[in-house]
Amino acid sequence: PMPGMVTEVAVSTGQEVKAGDKLVVLEAMKMLTTVSANADGTVAEVLVKKGDQVSSDDLLVRLKD
C-alpha cells in the first residue's frame, strides 16, 4: 500500500489465514500500517523479512487457496 520498512512479519510459510488477518506491518514516516490478507488461504511464500525496505508495488506475501 505504501513504501516503507517492514517492522513485523506476522505469518510464516504454510500458515492458514483468514481474510483480514495481519500479514505484515510497515512503518513510514513514524506511522505504522498493517497489511492484511484480502482472502482466506494458506501462506505460500513470505517475500520480505523484518528490516526490509519495500516500495508500494512490491509483493510481500503470496497466498494460495
Backbone torsions as a table, in degrees:
resi	resn	phi	psi	omega
1	PRO	NA	-27.2	-177.6
2	MET	-160.0	154.1	175.9
3	PRO	-72.2	150.4	179.3
4	GLY	170.0	-165.5	-180.0
5	MET	-110.9	138.2	176.7
6	VAL	-73.7	119.8	179.2
7	THR	-104.2	-18.0	179.6
8	GLU	-155.8	136.4	169.8
9	VAL	-114.5	113.7	-170.4
10	ALA	-95.6	-1.4	-177.5
11	VAL	-131.1	166.0	175.7
12	SER	-136.5	162.5	-179.0
13	THR	-56.6	134.5	179.2
14	GLY	91.0	-10.1	-178.8
15	GLN	-76.0	137.0	175.6
16	GLU	-84.9	138.3	179.0
17	VAL	-130.4	154.6	175.1
18	LYS	-108.4	156.7	176.7
19	ALA	-54.1	129.9	-179.9
20	GLY	97.3	-13.5	178.8
21	ASP	-66.8	144.9	179.5
22	LYS	-71.2	130.6	176.6
23	LEU	-106.4	-53.2	-173.7
24	VAL	-144.1	148.7	172.9
25	VAL	-116.0	130.4	178.8
26	LEU	-112.1	147.1	174.9
27	GLU	-119.8	129.4	175.8
28	ALA	-143.5	127.5	179.3
29	MET	52.1	45.4	178.0
30	LYS	65.6	15.1	179.5
31	MET	-115.0	133.3	178.9
32	LEU	-95.8	136.4	177.9
33	THR	-127.7	128.1	178.8
34	THR	-92.7	129.4	174.3
35	VAL	-98.5	121.5	-175.4
36	SER	-111.7	157.7	176.3
37	ALA	-65.4	136.0	178.8
38	ASN	-93.4	-4.1	179.1
39	ALA	-157.9	162.4	173.4
40	ASP	-69.0	148.5	177.0
41	GLY	170.7	-166.9	178.9
42	THR	-120.9	138.5	179.3
43	VAL	-69.8	114.5	179.0
44	ALA	-85.8	-33.8	-175.4
45	GLU	-161.8	136.3	172.6
46	VAL	-105.7	117.9	-171.2
47	LEU	-98.0	-0.5	-179.7
48	VAL	-132.4	164.6	174.1
49	LYS	-135.6	164.1	-179.4
50	LYS	-56.0	132.7	179.5
51	GLY	97.6	-13.2	178.6
52	ASP	-67.1	142.1	170.4
53	GLN	-91.5	132.3	-178.9
54	VAL	-127.8	154.1	175.5
55	SER	-97.2	168.6	-176.4
56	SER	-66.5	-21.2	-178.7
57	ASP	-105.1	9.3	178.9
58	ASP	-74.3	143.4	174.2
59	LEU	-85.0	127.2	-174.8
60	LEU	-101.4	-45.5	-177.7
61	VAL	-140.2	136.5	177.4
62	ARG	-106.7	126.8	178.2
63	LEU	-106.7	152.2	172.2
64	LYS	-128.3	157.3	-179.1
65	ASP	-69.4	NA	NA
